[in-house]
Amino acid sequence: MTGKRGKSGVFAVVLAAAVITTAGAPPAQAQSPAGKLGNQFTYTYYATSADTGTPVGGWTFGYCPSYFSNSWGTRTSYFLSSEEAC
């Protein structure tokens, strides 16, 4: 019985570490440069992975000096991003 309890304890520690590690890293799309006052960020979305042609959507936001956001069209998995000072 002691052997099973030991293995369960190790499994619980490994599982807890995995949950904490995973919970600490948001998905790439969710990561934002929050807190970068004086910067404007632009995402331009495209229909294909080539990231060329006519954009199908866009999102601009920034902290200049207060937060603003403007978007149009469709957000896709294919985008180019840029950052510039306000």
LINGIQUI-V249797 format. One record per backbone hydrogen bond with DSSP energy under -0.5 kcal/mol. NH is the residue of the N-H (numbers start at 1). CO is the residue of the C=O. E is the energy in kcal/mol with one decimal. If there is no record, write none. Layout:
BEGIN
nh=NH co=CO e=E
nh=NH co=CO e=E
END
This chain:
BEGIN
nh=5 co=1 e=-2.0
nh=6 co=2 e=-2.3
nh=7 co=3 e=-2.0
nh=8 co=4 e=-2.4
nh=9 co=5 e=-2.3
nh=10 co=6 e=-2.2
nh=11 co=7 e=-2.4
nh=12 co=8 e=-2.5
nh=13 co=9 e=-2.1
nh=14 co=10 e=-2.5
nh=15 co=11 e=-2.8
nh=16 co=12 e=-2.5
nh=17 co=13 e=-2.3
nh=18 co=14 e=-2.2
nh=19 co=15 e=-2.3
nh=20 co=16 e=-2.5
nh=21 co=17 e=-2.5
nh=22 co=18 e=-2.5
nh=23 co=19 e=-2.7
nh=24 co=20 e=-1.4
nh=25 co=21 e=-0.6
nh=25 co=22 e=-0.9
nh=26 co=24 e=-0.7
nh=30 co=27 e=-0.8
nh=31 co=27 e=-1.3
nh=34 co=32 e=-1.1
nh=36 co=33 e=-1.5
nh=37 co=35 e=-1.6
nh=38 co=63 e=-4.2
nh=39 co=36 e=-1.0
nh=40 co=84 e=-3.2
nh=41 co=61 e=-3.7
nh=42 co=82 e=-2.4
nh=43 co=59 e=-3.0
nh=44 co=80 e=-2.8
nh=45 co=43 e=-0.5
nh=45 co=57 e=-2.4
nh=46 co=78 e=-3.1
nh=51 co=48 e=-1.5
nh=56 co=45 e=-2.5
nh=57 co=45 e=-1.2
nh=58 co=72 e=-2.4
nh=59 co=43 e=-2.4
nh=60 co=70 e=-3.2
nh=61 co=41 e=-2.4
nh=62 co=68 e=-1.8
nh=63 co=39 e=-2.1
nh=64 co=66 e=-1.8
nh=68 co=62 e=-1.8
nh=70 co=60 e=-2.7
nh=72 co=58 e=-2.3
nh=74 co=56 e=-2.6
nh=78 co=46 e=-0.5
nh=79 co=77 e=-0.7
nh=80 co=44 e=-2.1
nh=82 co=42 e=-2.0
nh=84 co=40 e=-2.3
nh=86 co=38 e=-2.3
END
